[in-house]
Amino acid sequence: MPAAGTTAAALAPLPPGPRAPAAWQLLRYTRTPLTFLEACARRFGDPFTMRLAGYGPFVLLADPEAVRDVFRGDGRALHSGEGNEWLATTVGRSSVLVLDEQPHARQRRVLLPPLKGERMRAWFDAMQAATLDELSALPQGRPVPMLEPMRCITARVILQSVVGLPSGPRLQAFERLVHAFLDHGRSAWSLILTKTLPLGLMRRIPGMPYFREMAAVDRALFELLAERRRQPADARGSDVVAELLAATYEDGQPVSDGEIRDALFTLILAGHETTSLALAWTLERTVSHPAVVERIEAELQSVTGGAPPRADQLGALEYLDAVIREGLRVRTILPFVVRLTQQPFVAGGREYPAGVLLAPCNHLVHLRPDLYPQPQVFRPERFLERSFGAHEWFPFGGGNRSCLGMAFALYEMKVVLATLFATRRLSRPKDASSHPVRRGITLAPHDGALMAVAAR
């Protein structure tokens, strides 16, 4: 297979794109990713090629039909894990994020069941309790960045439902470890640092902050796994760790502690960090539109009598579900996903050579006026008026690489927001405006989604 960024362009011409040096494009994308993507789309059309130093050529796809071709592509022809290989320093070599073909399918089969269906819904009470606890600690009437309480809620939920920690000192200690680790991973320059620093060497140097905090989380997790393995199987509970300790692969082999560690890091990063950002961004958009808040409150009044919802009432909150989906459409957290071509591949009627990173770009697809009339307008009703295909709305990726925690994240967001709007009134400071800034690989509101909170 031709190496990304070397012989691919020589085998077949790629779509047009910026001619600036790859190092400059990486800097530009790092600093202002969304405006860079939008400017390229206006100038070069769809698709276009951007070259990021150290990562290779990315072909950005904003045509839903091309996106559908990629999402339906054979996993042997398109590798997502190989395209994400640089994440392995953190999530580990057995994470589903960096595996492909049979190893990826093998890991996905054991991870997915606890994150959907009735086992997922069993954590309703924990989600609602975490929300009420954080809301009770917020100052009244003074603007606060809502991203921080959202991070606390999602961290607690992940550690309870995934790691299996009950409320108490150990849960609080784990929360501190996770927050300390993630704080060191939110550099605005992470995409550049990943390719310029010798991370393998730095990981072995004592005292390097990011790896020091990651090692602290590792020690706590492996200690917990050792304790849980000593417990009888019927006393381990129903959390994800318990499921993984009991799981076996198709050949009868158990899941190793190292594989469980990598799975937990993946779920903590994907299930905690991105969900907290999605909540903060959705609040930022919703509270900025009083008519949307009024309709949420009216729906809650109709369904729950204005009280925090019960688990059996969530399904009836259809407008709130539309608000969440519209929030994920207009506020991008991860702008695109990647597939590294292993062989010539046709997407949108165009053939691409091996060694190219095809990048279905949810940010650009979500701005298409033919799919979303007046795409810059926050209008949740559009999700009540029609259904959108998996190639038209894909904040969680798509195909056989869609986010494992998608159902869990959407469910948790609904619990948190329904409970919040039933118990608190939120307002934005006058003239407040949140713009996206890079935090690690994600995009966060620069002010943390500043708003004032008052009791009902």
MOKA-V687552 format. One record per pair of residues at least 12 apart in sequence whose C-alpha atoms are under 10 Angstrom apart, sorted by the first residue. I is the first residue (numbers start at 1). J is the second residue. If there is no record, write none. Layout:
I | J
I | J
//
This chain:
1 | 341
1 | 342
1 | 343
1 | 353
1 | 354
1 | 355
2 | 341
2 | 342
2 | 343
2 | 353
2 | 354
2 | 355
2 | 356
3 | 56
3 | 342
3 | 354
3 | 355
3 | 356
4 | 54
4 | 55
4 | 56
4 | 57
4 | 58
4 | 83
4 | 340
4 | 341
4 | 354
4 | 355
4 | 356
4 | 357
5 | 51
5 | 52
5 | 53
5 | 54
5 | 55
5 | 56
5 | 57
5 | 58
5 | 355
5 | 356
5 | 357
6 | 56
6 | 57
6 | 355
6 | 356
7 | 353
7 | 354
7 | 355
7 | 356
8 | 56
8 | 57
8 | 341
8 | 352
8 | 353
8 | 354
8 | 355
8 | 356
9 | 57
9 | 352
9 | 353
9 | 354
9 | 355
9 | 356
10 | 353
11 | 344
11 | 352
11 | 353
11 | 354
11 | 355
12 | 344
12 | 351
12 | 352
12 | 353
12 | 354
13 | 351
13 | 352
13 | 353
14 | 47
14 | 48
14 | 49
14 | 50
14 | 57
14 | 58
14 | 59
14 | 350
14 | 351
14 | 352
14 | 353
14 | 356
15 | 44
15 | 45
15 | 46
15 | 47
15 | 48
15 | 49
15 | 50
15 | 58
15 | 59
15 | 60
15 | 350
15 | 352
16 | 40
16 | 43
16 | 44
16 | 45
16 | 46
16 | 47
16 | 48
16 | 49
16 | 50
16 | 59
17 | 40
17 | 41
17 | 43
17 | 44
17 | 45
17 | 46
17 | 47
17 | 48
17 | 49
17 | 50
17 | 51
17 | 58
17 | 59
17 | 60
18 | 39
18 | 40
18 | 43
18 | 44
18 | 48
18 | 49
18 | 50
18 | 51
19 | 49
19 | 50
19 | 51
20 | 50
20 | 51
21 | 51
21 | 52
21 | 53
22 | 50
22 | 51
22 | 52
22 | 53
22 | 54
22 | 55
22 | 56
22 | 57
23 | 51
23 | 52
23 | 53
23 | 54
23 | 192
24 | 51
24 | 52
24 | 53
25 | 50
25 | 51
25 | 52
25 | 53
26 | 50
26 | 51
26 | 52
26 | 53
26 | 54
26 | 55
26 | 191
26 | 192
27 | 52
27 | 53
27 | 189
27 | 191
27 | 192
28 | 52
29 | 50
29 | 51
29 | 52
29 | 191
29 | 438
30 | 52
30 | 188
30 | 189
30 | 190
30 | 191
30 | 192
30 | 437
30 | 438
30 | 440
30 | 441
31 | 188
31 | 189
31 | 437
31 | 438
32 | 436
32 | 437
32 | 438
33 | 334
33 | 335
33 | 436
33 | 437
33 | 438
33 | 443
34 | 332
34 | 334
34 | 335
34 | 363
34 | 364
34 | 436
34 | 437
34 | 443
36 | 50
37 | 50
37 | 60
37 | 335
37 | 361
37 | 363
37 | 364
38 | 363
38 | 364
38 | 367
40 | 60
41 | 60
41 | 61
41 | 62
41 | 364
45 | 60
45 | 61
45 | 62
46 | 59
46 | 60
46 | 61
46 | 62
46 | 63
46 | 364
47 | 59
47 | 60
47 | 61
47 | 62
47 | 63
47 | 66
47 | 348
47 | 350
47 | 358
47 | 359
47 | 360
48 | 60
48 | 61
48 | 62
49 | 61
49 | 356
49 | 357
49 | 358
49 | 359
51 | 357
52 | 191
52 | 192
53 | 191
53 | 192
53 | 195
53 | 196
54 | 191
54 | 192
54 | 194
54 | 195
54 | 196
55 | 83
55 | 84
55 | 86
55 | 191
55 | 195
55 | 357
56 | 83
56 | 355
56 | 356
56 | 357
57 | 355
57 | 356
57 | 357
57 | 358
57 | 359
58 | 338
58 | 339
58 | 340
58 | 356
58 | 357
58 | 358
58 | 359
58 | 360
59 | 338
59 | 339
59 | 352
59 | 356
59 | 357
59 | 358
59 | 359
59 | 360
59 | 361
60 | 336
60 | 337
60 | 338
60 | 357
60 | 358
60 | 359
60 | 360
60 | 361
60 | 362
60 | 364
61 | 336
61 | 347
61 | 348
61 | 358
61 | 359
61 | 360
61 | 361
61 | 362
61 | 364
61 | 365
62 | 336
62 | 348
62 | 359
62 | 360
62 | 361
62 | 362
62 | 363
62 | 364
62 | 365
62 | 366
62 | 367
62 | 368
62 | 391
62 | 392
63 | 347
63 | 348
63 | 360
63 | 361
63 | 364
63 | 365
63 | 368
63 | 391
63 | 392
64 | 348
64 | 360
64 | 361
64 | 362
64 | 365
64 | 366
64 | 368
64 | 371
64 | 389
64 | 390
64 | 391
64 | 392
64 | 393
65 | 347
65 | 348
65 | 349
65 | 391
65 | 392
66 | 346
66 | 347
66 | 348
66 | 349
66 | 350
66 | 358
66 | 360
66 | 391
67 | 347
67 | 348
67 | 358
67 | 359
67 | 360
67 | 361
67 | 362
67 | 365
67 | 390
67 | 391
67 | 392
67 | 394
67 | 398
67 | 399
68 | 347
68 | 348
68 | 360
68 | 389
68 | 390
68 | 391
68 | 392
68 | 398
68 | 399
69 | 345
69 | 346
69 | 347
69 | 348
69 | 349
69 | 360
69 | 391
69 | 399
70 | 338
70 | 339
70 | 341
70 | 345
70 | 346
70 | 347
70 | 348
70 | 358
70 | 359
70 | 360
70 | 391
70 | 398
70 | 399
71 | 339
71 | 347
71 | 360
71 | 390
71 | 391
71 | 397
71 | 398
71 | 399
71 | 400
71 | 401
71 | 402
72 | 391
72 | 398
72 | 399
72 | 400
73 | 339
73 | 345
73 | 346
73 | 347
73 | 399
73 | 400
74 | 101
74 | 345
74 | 399
74 | 400
75 | 100
75 | 101
75 | 102
75 | 104
75 | 105
75 | 339
75 | 341
75 | 342
75 | 399
75 | 400
75 | 401
76 | 100
76 | 101
76 | 102
76 | 341
76 | 342
76 | 343
77 | 101
77 | 339
77 | 340
77 | 341
77 | 342
77 | 343
77 | 344
77 | 345
77 | 354
78 | 100
78 | 101
78 | 338
78 | 339
78 | 340
78 | 341
78 | 342
78 | 343
78 | 344
78 | 345
78 | 354
78 | 355
78 | 356
78 | 357
78 | 358
79 | 98
79 | 99
79 | 100
79 | 101
79 | 338
79 | 339
79 | 340
79 | 341
79 | 342
79 | 357
79 | 358
79 | 401
80 | 96
80 | 97
80 | 98
80 | 99
80 | 100
80 | 101
80 | 104
80 | 337
80 | 338
80 | 339
80 | 340
80 | 341
80 | 357
80 | 358
80 | 359
80 | 400
80 | 401
81 | 93
81 | 95
81 | 96
81 | 97
81 | 98
81 | 99
81 | 100
81 | 101
81 | 104
81 | 338
81 | 339
81 | 340
81 | 401
82 | 97
82 | 98
82 | 99
82 | 100
82 | 338
82 | 339
82 | 340
82 | 341
82 | 342
82 | 357
83 | 97
83 | 98
83 | 99
83 | 100
83 | 337
83 | 338
83 | 339
83 | 340
83 | 341
83 | 355
83 | 356
83 | 357
83 | 358
84 | 97
84 | 98
84 | 99
84 | 337
84 | 338
84 | 339
84 | 340
85 | 97
85 | 98
85 | 99
86 | 98
86 | 191
86 | 194
86 | 195
86 | 199
87 | 194
87 | 266
88 | 262
89 | 194
89 | 199
89 | 200
89 | 203
89 | 211
90 | 185
90 | 210
90 | 211
90 | 214
90 | 262
90 | 265
90 | 266
90 | 269
91 | 261
91 | 262
91 | 263
91 | 264
91 | 265
91 | 266
91 | 267
91 | 268
91 | 269
92 | 258
92 | 259
92 | 261
92 | 262
92 | 263
92 | 265
92 | 266
93 | 258
93 | 259
93 | 262
94 | 107
94 | 258
94 | 259
94 | 260
94 | 261
94 | 262
94 | 263
94 | 266
95 | 107
95 | 108
95 | 258
95 | 259
95 | 260
95 | 261
95 | 262
95 | 263
95 | 264
95 | 265
95 | 266
95 | 267
96 | 108
96 | 111
96 | 259
96 | 262
96 | 263
96 | 266
96 | 401
96 | 403
96 | 404
97 | 262
97 | 263
97 | 266
97 | 270
97 | 401
97 | 403
97 | 404
100 | 401
101 | 400
104 | 400
104 | 401
105 | 400
105 | 401
106 | 249
106 | 250
107 | 249
107 | 255
107 | 259
107 | 260
107 | 263
108 | 263
108 | 400
108 | 401
108 | 404
109 | 247
109 | 249
109 | 250
110 | 240
110 | 243
110 | 244
110 | 246
110 | 247
110 | 248
110 | 249
110 | 250
110 | 255
111 | 240
111 | 241
111 | 243
111 | 244
111 | 247
111 | 260
111 | 263
111 | 264
111 | 267
111 | 404
111 | 405
112 | 240
112 | 403
112 | 404
112 | 405
113 | 240
113 | 243
113 | 404
114 | 161
114 | 162
114 | 238
114 | 239
114 | 240
114 | 241
114 | 242
114 | 243
114 | 244
114 | 405
114 | 408
115 | 161
115 | 162
115 | 239
115 | 240
115 | 267
115 | 404
115 | 405
115 | 406
115 | 407
115 | 408
115 | 409
116 | 404
116 | 405
116 | 406
116 | 407
116 | 408
116 | 409
116 | 411
117 | 407
117 | 408
119 | 161
119 | 238
119 | 239
119 | 240
119 | 408
120 | 161
120 | 239
120 | 240
120 | 405
120 | 407
120 | 408
120 | 409
120 | 411
120 | 412
121 | 311
121 | 312
121 | 407
121 | 408
121 | 411
121 | 412
122 | 161
122 | 238
122 | 239
122 | 311
123 | 157
123 | 158
123 | 160
123 | 161
123 | 239
123 | 311
123 | 408
123 | 411
123 | 412
124 | 157
124 | 161
124 | 310
124 | 311
124 | 312
124 | 411
124 | 412
124 | 415
124 | 416
125 | 157
125 | 310
125 | 311
125 | 415
126 | 153
126 | 156
126 | 157
126 | 158
126 | 160
126 | 161
126 | 166
126 | 167
126 | 412
126 | 415
127 | 153
127 | 154
127 | 156
127 | 157
127 | 158
127 | 160
127 | 161
127 | 411
127 | 412
127 | 413
127 | 414
127 | 415
127 | 416
127 | 419
128 | 153
128 | 157
128 | 308
128 | 309
128 | 310
128 | 311
128 | 412
128 | 415
128 | 416
128 | 417
128 | 418
128 | 419
128 | 420
129 | 153
129 | 156
129 | 157
129 | 416
129 | 419
130 | 149
130 | 150
130 | 152
130 | 153
130 | 154
130 | 155
130 | 156
130 | 157
130 | 167
130 | 416
131 | 149
131 | 150
131 | 152
131 | 153
131 | 154
131 | 156
131 | 157
131 | 415
131 | 416
131 | 417
131 | 419
131 | 420
132 | 153
132 | 308
132 | 416
132 | 419
132 | 420
132 | 423
133 | 149
133 | 152
133 | 153
134 | 148
134 | 149
134 | 150
134 | 151
134 | 152
134 | 153
135 | 149
135 | 150
135 | 153
135 | 419
135 | 420
135 | 423
135 | 424
135 | 453
135 | 454
135 | 455
136 | 424
136 | 455
137 | 149
138 | 452
138 | 453
138 | 454
139 | 452
139 | 453
139 | 454
140 | 424
140 | 452
140 | 453
140 | 454
140 | 455
141 | 425
141 | 426
141 | 427
141 | 451
141 | 452
141 | 453
141 | 454
141 | 455
142 | 427
142 | 429
142 | 450
142 | 451
142 | 452
142 | 453
142 | 454
143 | 426
143 | 427
143 | 428
143 | 429
143 | 449
143 | 450
143 | 451
143 | 452
143 | 453
144 | 428
144 | 429
144 | 447
144 | 448
144 | 449
144 | 450
144 | 451
144 | 452
144 | 453
145 | 280
145 | 445
145 | 446
145 | 447
145 | 448
145 | 449
145 | 450
145 | 451
145 | 452
146 | 276
146 | 277
146 | 279
146 | 280
146 | 281
146 | 283
146 | 284
146 | 445
146 | 447
146 | 448
146 | 449
146 | 450
146 | 451
146 | 452
146 | 453
147 | 276
147 | 277
147 | 278
147 | 279
147 | 280
147 | 281
147 | 283
147 | 284
147 | 444
147 | 445
147 | 447
147 | 448
147 | 449
147 | 450
148 | 276
148 | 277
148 | 280
148 | 448
148 | 449
149 | 276
149 | 280
150 | 272
150 | 273
150 | 275
150 | 276
150 | 277
150 | 278
150 | 279
150 | 280
150 | 413
150 | 416
151 | 179
151 | 272
151 | 273
151 | 274
151 | 275
151 | 276
151 | 277
151 | 279
151 | 280
152 | 175
152 | 176
152 | 179
152 | 272
152 | 273
152 | 276
153 | 272
153 | 275
153 | 276
153 | 412
153 | 416
154 | 268
154 | 271
154 | 272
154 | 273
154 | 274
154 | 275
154 | 276
154 | 277
154 | 279
154 | 409
154 | 412
154 | 413
154 | 416
155 | 171
155 | 174
155 | 175
155 | 176
155 | 178
155 | 179
155 | 268
155 | 269
155 | 271
155 | 272
155 | 273
155 | 275
155 | 276
156 | 171
156 | 172
156 | 174
156 | 175
156 | 272
157 | 271
157 | 272
157 | 412
158 | 175
158 | 239
158 | 240
158 | 264
158 | 267
158 | 268
158 | 269
158 | 271
158 | 272
159 | 171
159 | 172
159 | 174
159 | 175
159 | 178
159 | 239
159 | 240
159 | 264
159 | 267
159 | 268
159 | 272
160 | 239
160 | 240
161 | 238
161 | 239
161 | 240
161 | 241
162 | 238
162 | 239
162 | 240
162 | 241
162 | 242
162 | 243
162 | 244
162 | 263
162 | 264
162 | 267
162 | 268
162 | 271
163 | 221
163 | 224
163 | 225
163 | 239
163 | 240
163 | 241
163 | 242
163 | 264
163 | 267
163 | 268
164 | 224
164 | 228
164 | 236
164 | 237
164 | 238
164 | 239
164 | 240
164 | 241
164 | 242
165 | 224
165 | 239
170 | 220
173 | 220
174 | 216
174 | 217
174 | 220
174 | 221
175 | 217
176 | 217
177 | 213
177 | 214
177 | 215
177 | 216
177 | 217
177 | 218
177 | 220
178 | 213
178 | 214
178 | 216
178 | 217
178 | 265
178 | 268
178 | 269
178 | 272
179 | 213
179 | 273
180 | 209
180 | 210
180 | 212
180 | 213
180 | 214
180 | 216
180 | 217
181 | 209
181 | 210
181 | 211
181 | 212
181 | 213
181 | 214
181 | 215
181 | 216
181 | 217
182 | 210
182 | 213
182 | 214
182 | 268
182 | 269
182 | 273
182 | 439
182 | 440
183 | 209
183 | 210
183 | 213
183 | 439
183 | 440
184 | 209
184 | 210
184 | 211
184 | 212
184 | 213
184 | 214
184 | 440
185 | 209
185 | 210
185 | 211
185 | 213
185 | 214
185 | 439
185 | 440
185 | 441
186 | 438
186 | 439
186 | 440
186 | 441
186 | 442
186 | 443
186 | 444
187 | 438
187 | 439
187 | 440
187 | 441
188 | 437
188 | 438
188 | 439
188 | 440
188 | 441
188 | 442
188 | 443
189 | 438
189 | 439
189 | 440
189 | 441
190 | 438
190 | 439
190 | 440
190 | 441
191 | 438
191 | 440
191 | 441
199 | 211
203 | 215
214 | 265
217 | 261
217 | 265
218 | 258
218 | 261
218 | 262
218 | 265
221 | 257
221 | 260
221 | 261
221 | 264
221 | 265
222 | 257
222 | 258
222 | 260
222 | 261
224 | 241
225 | 241
225 | 242
225 | 245
225 | 257
225 | 260
225 | 261
226 | 257
228 | 241
228 | 242
228 | 245
229 | 242
229 | 245
229 | 246
229 | 257
233 | 245
233 | 246
234 | 246
240 | 260
240 | 263
240 | 264
240 | 267
241 | 260
241 | 261
241 | 263
241 | 264
244 | 256
244 | 257
244 | 259
244 | 260
244 | 263
245 | 257
245 | 260
266 | 404
267 | 403
267 | 404
267 | 405
270 | 403
270 | 404
270 | 405
270 | 406
270 | 409
271 | 403
271 | 404
271 | 405
271 | 406
271 | 408
271 | 409
271 | 412
272 | 405
272 | 409
273 | 442
274 | 333
274 | 334
274 | 396
274 | 409
274 | 442
274 | 443
274 | 444
275 | 333
275 | 405
275 | 406
275 | 408
275 | 409
275 | 410
275 | 412
275 | 413
276 | 409
276 | 413
276 | 444
277 | 328
277 | 331
277 | 332
277 | 333
277 | 442
277 | 443
277 | 444
277 | 445
277 | 448
277 | 449
278 | 324
278 | 325
278 | 327
278 | 328
278 | 331
278 | 332
278 | 333
278 | 395
278 | 409
278 | 410
278 | 413
278 | 443
278 | 444
279 | 324
279 | 327
279 | 328
279 | 409
279 | 410
279 | 412
279 | 413
279 | 414
279 | 416
279 | 417
279 | 449
280 | 327
280 | 331
280 | 444
280 | 445
280 | 448
280 | 449
280 | 450
281 | 324
281 | 327
281 | 328
281 | 330
281 | 331
281 | 332
281 | 333
281 | 434
281 | 436
281 | 443
281 | 444
281 | 445
281 | 448
281 | 449
282 | 323
282 | 324
282 | 325
282 | 326
282 | 327
282 | 328
282 | 329
282 | 330
282 | 331
282 | 413
282 | 417
282 | 449
283 | 323
283 | 324
283 | 327
283 | 417
283 | 426
283 | 427
283 | 428
283 | 449
283 | 450
283 | 451
284 | 327
284 | 331
284 | 426
284 | 427
284 | 428
284 | 432
284 | 433
284 | 434
284 | 445
284 | 448
284 | 449
284 | 450
284 | 451
285 | 323
285 | 326
285 | 327
285 | 330
285 | 331
285 | 378
285 | 379
285 | 433
285 | 434
285 | 449
286 | 323
286 | 324
286 | 326
286 | 327
286 | 378
286 | 379
286 | 380
286 | 426
286 | 427
287 | 425
287 | 426
287 | 427
287 | 428
287 | 449
287 | 451
288 | 378
288 | 426
288 | 427
288 | 428
288 | 429
288 | 431
288 | 432
288 | 433
288 | 451
289 | 378
289 | 379
289 | 427
289 | 428
290 | 426
290 | 427
292 | 319
292 | 320
292 | 323
292 | 378
292 | 379
292 | 380
292 | 381
293 | 320
293 | 323
293 | 421
293 | 425
293 | 426
294 | 421
295 | 319
295 | 320
296 | 317
296 | 318
296 | 319
296 | 320
296 | 321
296 | 323
296 | 417
296 | 418
296 | 421
296 | 422
297 | 320
297 | 418
297 | 421
297 | 422
298 | 319
299 | 316
299 | 317
299 | 318
299 | 319
299 | 320
299 | 418
300 | 313
300 | 314
300 | 316
300 | 317
300 | 319
300 | 320
300 | 418
300 | 419
300 | 421
300 | 422
301 | 422
302 | 316
302 | 317
303 | 315
303 | 316
303 | 317
304 | 316
304 | 317
304 | 418
304 | 422
305 | 422
306 | 418
306 | 419
306 | 421
306 | 422
306 | 423
307 | 418
307 | 419
307 | 421
307 | 422
307 | 423
308 | 415
308 | 416
308 | 417
308 | 418
308 | 419
308 | 420
308 | 421
308 | 422
308 | 423
309 | 414
309 | 415
309 | 416
309 | 418
309 | 419
309 | 422
310 | 415
310 | 418
310 | 419
311 | 415
314 | 411
314 | 414
314 | 415
314 | 418
315 | 411
315 | 414
317 | 414
317 | 418
318 | 383
318 | 384
319 | 380
319 | 381
319 | 383
319 | 384
320 | 380
320 | 413
320 | 414
320 | 417
320 | 418
321 | 380
321 | 383
321 | 384
321 | 410
321 | 411
321 | 413
321 | 414
321 | 417
321 | 418
322 | 379
322 | 380
322 | 381
322 | 382
322 | 383
322 | 384
322 | 385
323 | 378
323 | 379
323 | 380
323 | 381
323 | 382
323 | 383
323 | 384
323 | 414
323 | 417
324 | 380
324 | 383
324 | 410
324 | 413
324 | 414
324 | 417
325 | 380
325 | 382
325 | 383
325 | 393
325 | 394
325 | 395
325 | 410
326 | 366
326 | 377
326 | 378
326 | 379
326 | 380
326 | 381
326 | 382
326 | 383
326 | 393
327 | 378
327 | 379
327 | 380
328 | 363
328 | 366
328 | 393
328 | 394
328 | 395
328 | 396
329 | 362
329 | 363
329 | 365
329 | 366
329 | 367
329 | 372
329 | 375
329 | 376
329 | 378
329 | 380
329 | 393
329 | 394
329 | 395
330 | 363
330 | 366
330 | 367
330 | 375
330 | 376
330 | 377
330 | 378
330 | 379
331 | 363
331 | 366
331 | 376
331 | 378
331 | 395
331 | 435
331 | 436
331 | 443
331 | 444
331 | 445
332 | 362
332 | 363
332 | 364
332 | 366
332 | 395
332 | 436
332 | 442
332 | 443
332 | 444
333 | 362
333 | 363
333 | 395
333 | 396
333 | 436
333 | 437
333 | 438
333 | 439
333 | 441
333 | 442
333 | 443
333 | 444
333 | 445
334 | 361
334 | 362
334 | 363
334 | 395
334 | 396
334 | 397
334 | 438
334 | 441
334 | 442
334 | 443
334 | 444
335 | 359
335 | 360
335 | 361
335 | 362
335 | 363
335 | 364
335 | 365
335 | 395
335 | 397
335 | 441
335 | 442
335 | 443
336 | 358
336 | 359
336 | 360
336 | 361
336 | 362
336 | 363
336 | 364
336 | 365
336 | 394
336 | 395
336 | 396
336 | 397
337 | 357
337 | 358
337 | 359
337 | 360
337 | 361
337 | 362
337 | 394
337 | 395
337 | 396
337 | 397
337 | 398
337 | 401
337 | 402
338 | 356
338 | 357
338 | 358
338 | 359
338 | 360
338 | 361
338 | 397
338 | 401
339 | 355
339 | 356
339 | 357
339 | 358
339 | 359
339 | 360
339 | 401
340 | 354
340 | 355
340 | 356
340 | 357
340 | 358
340 | 359
341 | 353
341 | 354
341 | 355
341 | 356
341 | 357
341 | 358
342 | 354
342 | 355
342 | 356
342 | 357
343 | 355
343 | 356
344 | 356
345 | 358
360 | 391
360 | 394
360 | 397
360 | 398
361 | 394
361 | 395
361 | 397
362 | 391
362 | 392
362 | 393
362 | 394
362 | 395
362 | 396
362 | 397
363 | 393
363 | 394
363 | 395
365 | 391
365 | 392
365 | 393
365 | 394
366 | 392
366 | 393
366 | 394
366 | 395
368 | 392
371 | 388
371 | 392
371 | 393
372 | 388
372 | 392
390 | 402
396 | 409
420 | 453
420 | 455
421 | 455
421 | 456
422 | 455
422 | 456
423 | 454
423 | 455
423 | 456
424 | 452
424 | 453
424 | 454
424 | 455
424 | 456
425 | 452
425 | 453
425 | 454
425 | 455
425 | 456
426 | 451
426 | 452
426 | 453
426 | 454
426 | 455
426 | 456
427 | 450
427 | 451
427 | 452
427 | 453
427 | 454
428 | 449
428 | 450
428 | 451
428 | 452
428 | 453
429 | 450
429 | 451
429 | 452
430 | 451
432 | 447
432 | 449
432 | 450
432 | 451
433 | 445
433 | 446
433 | 447
433 | 449
433 | 450
434 | 446
434 | 447
434 | 448
434 | 449
434 | 450
435 | 447
435 | 448
435 | 449
436 | 448
//
